[in-house]
Amino acid sequence: VILYPQAVFWDPFRGKPNVLVMCDTYTPAGEPLPTNARFNYAKVMKKAVDKGLEPWFGIEQEYFLFEKDTQRPKGYPDLAPQGPYYCGVSAVHMQGRLVAEAHYRACLYAGISLSGINAEVAPG
């Protein structure tokens, strides 16, 4: 696997001067690996820029937290149908808030631009 660095971020786990390097991955023959999704993304974005457009791109990092003993979503011993959980409001009602805020702070420390955090439409 050949690595081509694309972005460098401060390592929020080990602290400065350590960094995390995000790389594109290629075969020794120069072909992008099937898991190198950024290759196609970059081609699409270049086409938009070539047409005079200013493309935006965003992703969501979604995850669920589960209780270790019960394997149920955190904070919900009796599950109800999905839907009434969007979005969690206040520290009392948002399960896993401390984890989400730690994740947010780690991204900010690393220099990753993000717009916010929210609880999703499901328990946990």
Helices and strands as residue ranges (DSSP letters): E 2-10, E 19-26, H 37-50, H 90-93, H 97-110
